[in-house]
Amino acid sequence: MRSIRKPAAAVAAALVLAGMTACSGGGEPTTTPEGKTAITVVSLKPGSEQAAFDAFEEQVRQFEAANPTIDVTTQEYEWTGPTFTAQLAGGTLPTVFTVPFTDGAGLVERGQLADITEHVQALGYVDKFNEAVLATGKSADGRIFALPTEAYGVGLQYNRTLFQQAGLDPDEPPTTWDEVRSYAEQIAERTGQAGYAEMTQDNTGGWMLTTLTYALGGRMQSVTGDQVQATVDNPGAKAALQRLKQMRWEDGSMGANVLYDWSTINQDFAAGKIGMYMGGSDVYTSLKQQNGIDPDDYGLAVLPLAPGADSGLLGGGTLAAVNVKASPEQQAAATKWIDFYYLGKFVRQDAAVQDAKTLAESDQPVGVPKLPIFDEATLTQYNEWIEPYVNVPLGQMSSFTEGIHGQHLAGEPPAQAQEMYAVLDTVVQAVLSDPNADIDALLAQADADVQTVLDRG
């Protein structure tokens, strides 16, 4: 095992500068001098705590011990729209990498992922997947190019300590958007911190605007046959932006920072500077590994949905894919890694216990709420296997874990979602940075811009 403690893009650049010849997906030789199959896999996000890297590297050692003909090199990795596009274009992605569900269809259609169908079928549990989730990594003819590793629903992250300091009950998080607004104002007034914050950069602004639009009954795209129409200019999106505008400029409850991305909003939340924000239900792992959050501060509530049949909770997830440049031997080895690190624990008790025990011994999160990528019975069995090792504050997440089952889950927009999110970033930024921003004009222009993206395909 070789461990590279740099982001993938920096590693690739260093290899190019050193004059190394790319022999496989990430510039590494396909075999080692000892004749082992060499693969490079993504590890943790840059900035994760040393204990998290130690736990990951122990898992790599376990994998190599069980697969002595495979040599694994690890690279730090954090997906963002702009950096992934650059890595893909430059051919610098590792053998195994991860992407959001929204990228799956486009990458498959453009032939940018390896076809791993036979390798996946050999694992023996493909029939246990939630078919709707598995479809995010499949081609139109049913071939498998990527595997779902986790799924999430967006929740309301909240700081229990700031709630207490503001005179709010941390065991009673807000259940309506009017309550979110009033709670945010009270937190800001009594603590001096941002009561509520919103992501706005690197496609996250569009992602969260879409989330809030869904919650208020709107949708950003409509599909008729094989035609996709932009519906960005809808009442739900307008209501979402008006609410953000009111909180920012009338209530003064959002603080001064209007240029958050996923990493920076997590950082400020863990540091006690944000009372509430929207984020994936699985974000506690990153808050612990990268930001050292105090578990006593953390709360996760189900996202409020407006009354009405059209309101829904945006859900998404992560796919593990294999570089299309990988050799057949590397593709087989890469699928074994995906099984070992991401998926086998859900279907085999020994794998579940080994994974949970390794993480728990390094004080890494075990038991963070997830949505099922397999059938419900499989997830229930997995939760029973890992129960002795669960070390996250599940009682402080009960609003989410109990409330999620009563919510309508809606998938992310079906076409060019990340490109659409990039367009919408600028809309959210404009509303939060200019008190005179014209929401109607912004949405009309964004609708036209997104339609252009959709028509281009």
N, C-alpha and C positions, 0 to 999 in steps of 0.2 A: 504494500500500500504506500502510495505517495500522496501527501497532503499539501495542497497549494493554498496558502492563506491570503489569496487576493481575489478580487472580483474576476469573473470569467473574461470580461472584455480586456482587463489589464493583463491577464495571463496571455491571451491571444496576441495582444500587441507586443508583449515581450518576446514571444516566440518568433514573430515575424521579424522583429529587429535583430534577433540573434541569428537569423538566416536559416531557421529550421524548416525542413520540408514537411508540409502537412501530409500525413499518410492516412488520416482518418478524420472523424468529425471535428475534433477540437485541436488538430495539429499534432496529435500524439501518434507514435507508431502503432500499427495494428497488433504487433506482438512484441514481447520483451526479448532480451538476449537469451533468456532461459526457455523461450518458446511458449510462454503464456500468452493468452489473449488479453490485450490491453484495452481497457475502457476508462473513460473519464466521466465522472458523475457529478452532478451538482450536490453540494452539501447544504450549508446553512447560509442565512443572509449575512452580509458583511456587518460586523459590529456585534454579533451574537457573543454571549459570555463564554469564557473559556470552558466552563463545565459542560456547556452544550456541545462545543466542538469535541471535547473529550468523549462524551457519550456517543456522538456520531462516529468518531474514529474507532471506538470499541465495536460498534455495529459493523463497520467495514472489516475489521479484523475477524469478526465472527463469520462474515460472508466469505472472506478469502479462505478461512479455515475449512469451511464447508465446500468451497469450490477452488481447490488448489491449482487449477489450470487457468484461473482468471486473476489478473492484476488490476487493481483499482486505483486510479488517481482521483482525488477530490478537488473541487473548485468551489469557492464561495459564489453565491448567485442570488440575485434578487431581480425578479421580472418587473420591468417597466416597459411601456409601449415603445418609447423612442430607443432605449438601449437594446431591446430585443430585436427591433427592426435592423439596427446597425450590425448586431452580431450575426443575424441571419444572412444579411447581404454580404458581410465580410467572410462568411464561412468559418466563424470562430466559436460556434456553439460546441459544447462537449458532446460525448456520445449519448448520454442520457440527460435530458433537460426537461423543465416543466413550463407549461403555458396555461393561461386561463381557458376555461371552456369556450369563451368567445373566439379564440384564435383557432380552434380545432378545425372547423369546416374549411376555412380559407387555406390553411396550411396543407390539408389533405387534397383539396381541389388543385392546388398549384404543384403538387408532387414534391413537397418540401419535407416530408416525413417518411421514414422507412416503414414498409409494410411488414408488420410483425404478427400477422394473423396466425400462421402455423405455430409459432412459438407460444402465443397466448393460449391457443386451443390445447396445447400440450400441458398447460398448467392444471387443467382439470376442473376449473370452477367458472368458466366463462358464463355458464348458464345461471349462475347465482347473481350476476350483476343486475341492477336496476336498468332495464333496457333503454329507458329514456336518457339515463346518464351515460351509459356506454355509447350511445349514438353520437355523442359529442366528439368522439374520436374515430368514427367510422366513415367510410366512403359511401356513396350512394348505392353501390352494389354489395355493401355489407362487409367489406374488408376492414380489418382493424389496424389503425395507424397510431393510436395513442390510447392510453388507459386512464380512466378517472382514478385519482388517488384520494381525493377528499371533496366533499361538497359542503356548502354552507348556506345559511340564510343570513341576511343582514339583520343585525340587532342594534339596540340602543346601548352603547357602552356608557357607563356612568361611574363617577368617582364617589364612593360611599362617604369618604371623609369630608369632601366638600359639601355633600348633602347635609351631613350632620352639622357642619359649621354654619350652614345657611338656615338651619332650623327645619330641615326636611327629613322625613323618615326614609332612611336608605333601604328599608324593607318594603317600601311602597313607591316604586318608581312610577313615572308618569305613564298613563294609559291612553292619552289623547294628545294630539299635536297642540291643542290649546294649553294643556298642562305642561308640555315640553317648553312652550314659550314662557309661561309664568314661572316655572321652576328655574329656567335659565336666567330670567331677570332677577329672581331672588338670590341665586348663587352669585351673580355678578355684583349685586348691590352689597351683599353681606360679606363676601370673601375677597372681592377685588380681582377675582379670576374670571376668565371667560366662562359664562354659563353653558354655552353651546358653541361648537366649532364645526366647520365644514371643510372637507378636502376640495381643492380647486385645481390641482396641477397634475401633469403626467397622466392624463385621461381619468384621474380619480374624480375631478369635478363633474364630468359628464356621467360617470358611474353613479355618484351620489345624487345628482339631480334626477337621473332616471329612477333611482330607488325611491326618492321622495315623491316623484310623479306617480309611480306605481301605487304607492301607499295612499295617494289622494285620488286614485281612480283613473289616471291617464295612462296612455301607452305612447311610445316613441316611434313605433313602426306598425304597419298593418300589412298583412299578406293575403293576396288573392291569387290562387294558383301559383305560378312561379314569379309573380310580380310583387315587389316589395315597395311600399309607399312610405315616405317619411310622414310622420304625424307629430313631429316635435312641437308644433304650434297648437297645443291642445289645452283645455281648461285646467287639467291636473298640473301640467308644467307651469302654467301661468300662476296658479295658486301656490305652487312650491316656491317659485321665485319671489312672489309677493311676501310670503311668510319669511323667507330669508332676509328680504329687504327690510321688513318691519323689525325683525330681531336685531339686525345690524344697526339701523339708523334711528329707529324710534325708541327701542328698548336699550340700546347700547350693551347688549348682553353677549356679543360674540367676540369681544376683544378687538385688537388692532391687526392681528395677523390674518390676512386673507389669502395667503399663498401657501397653504399647507399641501403637502403630498402625503402618501400613506405613511412613510417613515417619520416625517416630522410631526404629524399629528399624534402618532403613537408616542413619540418622545415626550411631547408636551403633556399629553394625558397622563403618562406614567409619572411625570414630575409634579403632578398636582396642579397644573395650570389650566385644565379644561374640565368642566363639570360633566358634559355629555357630548357624544358625537356618534354618528352612524358608522358601523364597521362590521366586517364579517364575524360570524359567531365563533370562529376559530382563532381570533386574533390574540387571545390570551397567551398562546404559546410564544408569539413574537414579543409581546409585552414583557414576558418573563425573561426570555433568552436575550433580547436585545436591549431592553430598557430597564430591567431590574425592578419591575413594579412590585410594590408591597401588596401581597395578596389581600390584606385587610381593606385596601382601598378599592378593590375591584368589584364592580357590579355589572351584570348583563341582563337587560330587559328585552322582552319581545317588542318589536317595532310597532308603534301605534298604526293602525289602519283606519282610514276614514270609513264611516258607514256606507254601505252600498256594495252591490255585487261585483263591481269592476275593480275595487281596490285589491291590491295583492302585494305579497312580499317578494322582492327580487331575490333570487337565489343564483348561485354560481358555483364554481369549483375549479379544481386544478387537474390538468392532464399531464401524465408523464409520457414523453415521446422519445424516439430514438433517431439520431441524426441519419438523414438519408444517405450520407457519404460513408456510413459505417459498413465494414465488410460483413459478409454473412455470419462469420464467427463472432464478430462483435455484436451483431444484432441479437444473436442467441444469448450471449453473455449479458447483454444489456437487459433483456427481458427477464433473465434470472435475477438481476439486481432489483428490477422493478417489483418482482414478486417478493423478494426477500425484504426489501426496505419499506415498501409502500403497502402491499396488498396481502401477502401471505398471512399476516397476523390476524386478518379478519376471518379467515377460513380454517386456520389450524391452531389448536390450543397451544401447542409447544411454541409456535412462532409468536403468538399473542403474549404468552407469559414471558418469553425471553426478551421481547421488545419492551414490555412494560417494566420488567425488573431492571433492565439495563438503564432505562430512562430514570426510573425512580431512585436508583442507587446514586445517580448523578444529580439528583434534585431537579430533574427536568419534568415538565408538565405531563401528566398522564390523566386522561379522562376528560379532555376539553370537549365541549358539546360539538357534535358533528351531525350532519344529515346523512342518511344512508346512501352509499353508492352500491350496496348490495341489497338483497331483499331484507325485509324487516326482521325476519327470524334470524338471519345471519348476524345482523347488528346486535340484536338482543343477546345472542350467544356470546359474541365478542365482549360486550359490556360485562357479562357475568365472569368471563375469564380474567379480565383485568381488574375487577373490583378490588381485590386486596391491595393493589398498587396505586389506586387513584389518589392523587395528592393535590388536586385543584379545588378551589372553594365552590363546589357545586351548589351549596345552599345559597350562595350569593348570585347564582345564575338561574335560579328556579323560575323566575318570571319568564325567561326565554324557554327553558327546557319544557315547562308545562304549557306555555302559551303557543308555542310554534305549531303544535298539532292542530290547532283550530284555525290556522291561517291558510289562505289560498296562496300556494307557491307559484310564482310566475317566472319563467326563464328570462334570461337576458335577451335583448333584441336579436332577432335571428340573422341579420345580415350586417357585415362591416361594423360590428358593435364598437370595437376599439377606435376606429376612425370616427365614428359618430361621437364617442365620448370626447375625443380630442376637439372636435368642433364645439361641443357644449362646455368644455373647460372655460373658454373665453366668455361665454354667456354668464356663467356663475361668477367669474372674476369681475366682470363689469358691474354686476348688481351689487357685489360686496365692496367694491372700491369707489363707486360713484353714486352718491345719494340721488342723483337726477337720472339714473339709468332708465331708459325707455324699454320696459319689459316686452311690450307688444312688438316693437321694432326688432329687438334682439331675437325674439322667438321666430318672427317671420323670416329674418335673414338666416338664422340657424336652420330652419326647416328647408329653405332653398339649398343651403350648402350641403346638408345631409342628403338631400335628394340627388344632388350631383354626385356625391360619393356612391350612393346606391346604384345610380345609372351606370357609373363607370365600372362597378363590380370589382 
